[in-house]
Amino acid sequence: MFAQRVAAEKARAAHAQRPGWTLAADTIVELDGCIFGKPEDADHAAATLRQLSGRTHLVRTAMTLLAPSGATAEEASVTTEVSFRPLDAKGIRAYIATGEPFGKAGAYAIQGEGARLVDRVQGSYTNVIGLPLEEVAVWLRARGLA
């Protein structure tokens, strides 16, 4: 899975800079087998939001936890279904004007103004934000780190 490979690469790069327990994650938005990354510009953000409008997509976050030795201690991914409300052109333009879509997979931030785009979340809400905290907490507690 693309996100798992990216999460592992991020973890190894961070571990090389600062050895110790290292956690990294990567989040993607997927619809009909297509991956939506971070939008390049306003037009790209608008195109992404039009595709997600009125539909249910998947948010997948892959995580890698490295031990102080650099060995992989845990790898997992969490998938959440997110259903968008139907969006009109005016609403999409207004949302893009907030600046929130930039730097966000799928061109939205559910923890901000983007919450108005969402009709339903099935699964981990924190996963949609970018890190499934419930799963990470289990990993950390199992190692006495939290």
C-alpha positions in Angstrom: 0.0 0.0 0.0 1.3 3.4 -1.0 0.6 5.1 2.3 2.3 2.3 4.3 5.5 2.7 2.2 5.5 6.4 2.7 4.9 6.1 6.5 7.8 3.7 6.8 10.1 6.0 4.7 9.1 9.0 7.0 9.8 6.9 10.1 13.2 5.8 8.9 14.2 9.4 7.9 13.1 10.8 11.3 14.8 7.9 13.1 18.1 8.6 11.2 17.9 12.3 12.5 16.9 11.4 16.0 17.1 7.7 17.1 14.7 6.5 19.7 11.0 5.4 19.5 9.8 6.9 16.2 6.2 7.1 15.0 5.3 8.3 11.4 2.1 8.2 9.4 0.8 9.0 6.0 -2.9 9.7 5.1 -4.5 9.3 1.7 -8.0 9.8 0.4 -9.3 7.2 -2.0 -12.4 7.2 -4.2 -13.1 4.5 -6.8 -9.5 3.3 -6.6 -8.0 6.8 -7.2 -5.8 8.3 -4.6 -6.3 12.0 -3.8 -3.2 13.7 -2.4 -2.7 17.3 -1.4 -4.0 19.7 -4.0 -1.4 21.6 -6.0 -3.5 24.8 -6.4 -7.1 26.1 -6.1 -8.2 24.5 -9.4 -6.9 21.1 -8.3 -8.7 21.5 -4.9 -11.9 22.4 -6.7 -11.7 19.4 -9.0 -11.0 17.1 -6.0 -14.0 18.5 -4.0 -16.3 18.2 -7.0 -15.3 14.5 -7.3 -16.0 13.9 -3.6 -19.2 15.8 -3.6 -22.2 13.7 -2.6 -20.1 10.5 -2.4 -18.5 8.3 0.1 -14.7 7.9 0.0 -12.1 6.2 2.1 -9.5 7.8 4.3 -6.6 5.5 5.0 -3.8 6.3 7.4 -0.8 4.0 7.5 1.4 4.1 10.6 4.9 2.8 11.3 6.4 2.6 14.8 10.2 2.0 15.0 11.9 0.8 18.2 15.1 2.6 19.4 17.1 0.0 17.5 15.4 1.1 14.2 13.6 -2.2 13.9 9.9 -2.0 13.0 7.9 -2.5 16.1 4.4 -2.0 14.6 2.9 -1.3 11.2 -0.8 -0.9 10.6 -3.4 1.1 8.7 -6.8 2.4 9.6 -9.6 3.0 7.1 -12.6 5.3 7.7 -15.5 5.9 5.4 -16.4 9.6 4.9 -19.6 10.7 3.1 -19.7 14.2 1.7 -22.8 16.3 1.3 -23.6 17.5 -2.2 -21.5 20.6 -2.8 -22.3 23.4 -5.2 -19.7 25.6 -7.0 -20.3 28.5 -4.7 -19.7 26.4 -1.6 -16.6 24.9 -3.1 -15.2 28.3 -3.9 -16.0 29.6 -0.4 -14.3 26.6 1.2 -11.2 27.0 -1.0 -11.1 30.7 0.0 -10.6 29.6 3.6 -7.2 28.2 2.7 -7.9 24.9 4.4 -7.8 22.6 1.4 -4.1 23.2 0.9 -1.7 20.7 2.5 -4.6 18.3 3.2 -5.1 14.9 1.4 -8.4 15.1 -0.4 -8.5 18.9 -0.1 -10.3 19.2 3.2 -9.8 19.4 6.9 -12.6 17.8 8.9 -11.4 19.4 12.1 -12.1 22.9 10.7 -14.4 24.5 8.2 -14.3 21.2 6.2 -16.6 19.7 8.8 -19.5 21.4 6.9 -18.7 19.3 3.8 -19.2 16.0 5.7 -22.5 14.2 6.1 -21.3 11.1 7.9 -18.1 9.5 9.3 -18.1 5.7 9.8 -15.0 4.7 11.7 -12.2 6.7 13.4 -12.7 10.4 13.3 -9.1 11.0 14.4 -8.0 9.0 11.4 -9.7 11.5 9.1 -7.7 14.3 10.9 -4.6 12.4 10.1 -3.6 10.1 13.0 -5.9 7.4 14.5 -5.1 8.2 18.1 -6.9 5.2 19.6 -4.6 2.7 17.8 -1.5 4.7 18.5 -2.4 4.9 22.2 -2.6 1.1 22.4 0.8 0.8 20.8 2.3 3.3 23.2 0.7 1.9 26.3 1.8 -1.7 25.4 5.4 -0.4 25.5 5.1 1.7 28.6 5.4 4.9 26.6 2.1 6.4 27.5 
